[in-house]
Amino acid sequence: MDLDDYQTSFLLYAPAKNPHGWNLDLKSFAEALQAAFPEARCAVQQSDVSPGTVRLQFYTVTDEGEEFDGLANTDGRDNVLLIDNTAAEAAVFIEWLRDSVLPDPDLIRFSSELAVESGIETDWRVPAVGHREAIIDELKQHIRVVAGM
């Protein structure tokens, strides 16, 4: 498995001890996405997982051409799902989320589609400090461990 090209979905979420620590408001999050990524498209929709709750579906493209298709949700715990990105691509979004949106950079836990499919429920932490490379390294290490590499 080539980790540079490997795509998976990454679930980013607030810690269990502070499930709404992100203070995530879907309308404000949509506005932040549109301010940071002028090509962003956002739509609030009814959740198909939790009837009676809403989630934000979004699509963005960075100036460098990275695309993000995802969902933001506040049901139970503040979270964002990034669908089918490499570690390097996801790190661009995560760095923006950590440094520009969240009230505390130490509030991002994550998992991946690969971990969920494997039944691994361990919370991984996004580095609270450091540049994009530190986030990429952590995401790749997660994939190595989960894939048993």
N, C-alpha and C positions, 0 to 999 in steps of 0.2 A: 504494500500500500504506500503510495507516494503522498506524504502528508501535505506537500505544497499544493496538490491538486484535489485532495480529498474534500468533498462537500458533505455537509450534514446540517441539520437544523440545530441551532443553539437556543436553549431556553435560559433567559436571564431573569433573575427574580430577587426580591428582597429577602433578607434572612428570616428564618422561622421566628426568631425572638422579636423581630420588628417587621411583621408582614406588610405593613403599610408605611414603612420608613422612607420610601421614595416620595411619598406625598403625591403619587401619580394621579393627575387629573387628565382624563383623556382629551378634553378640549384643549387644555394648555399644552399637552404633549404634541397634539396635532399642529398647533401653532409653532412650537419649537422646531418640529420637523420641517415645516414649510419655510421657516426663517433660515434654517441651516442648509436645507437642500431645496433650492427653488423649484426643482422639478417634482417635488413630493406630491403625491396624491393620497388623500386620507378619506376614510369613510367610517362612520360609526354604524355598527350593525348589531343585531340581536345575537347573543352568544348561542351557539348550537350545543354547548356543553352545559351551561347553567341558564335554564329558561328564566326570563325576567331580568337578565343582566345584559349589559352591552359591552362591546369590545371595539377597539379601533383597528381597522385593517389599513395598512399603509404600504406604499411603494415609493422608494426614493432612489435617486442616482446621484453619486458624488461627482465632483468636477473631474476626478480621475477615472470615472466610468464604473466604479463599483455599484452594483445594484443590490437593494435590500427590499425584500418582500417580507412583510411580517404582520404580527398582531400584537396589540398591547391590551392588557386586561388588568382590572383591579379586583376581581372577584376572588376572595380568599387571601390573596397575596398579590402585591404589585408585581407585574411581570411583563416581559417582552419576548416574543418568539421571533427569531430570525430564521427564515426558511431557505435551506440549501445554499450555504456559503462556505467558502474555505476559511481556515483559521485566519489568514491574512485579511480577507475581506471582512469577516465578522469583527476583527479587531478595530477596524476603522470606525464602525458604528459604536462598538463598546466604548472606545476611547471618547467619542463625542458624548455618549450617554453619561459616562462617569464624570467627565470634566466640565460638561456644559449644562446638564439637566438635573442630576441628582444632588440632593442637599449634602450628602456625605459620600466621598469616594470609596469608603469601605463597606458599602451596602450592596454590592453586586455578588450574588452567588450564581452559579450556572451549572447546567448539565447539557447533554446532547441527545439527539435522537438515538445515536448508537448506544449510549448508556441506558436510556429508557428501554430500548428493545432488548438489552442484555439483562435487565432487571437490577441494574446498579443504581442505588438511591443516594449515593454520596453527594453531598454539596461540595462544589469546587468554588474557590474564591478568585475573583478577578483581582489582580494586583491593584491596591489602592493608589499606588504611586508608580511612576515609570512611564516611559514612552510606549508607543504602539508595539515595539518589539517584545517588551515584557508580557504584554497581553497575548501576542501571537505565541510566544514560548509556552505560556500557561495553557492555552487552548490545544496546542499540539501535544503537550505532555498529557493532558486529559485524554486525547484520542489514543495516544500510545498505550496508556494504562488500560483504558476501556477495551481497546482492541487486542490487548494482550501482546503487544509488540515488544 
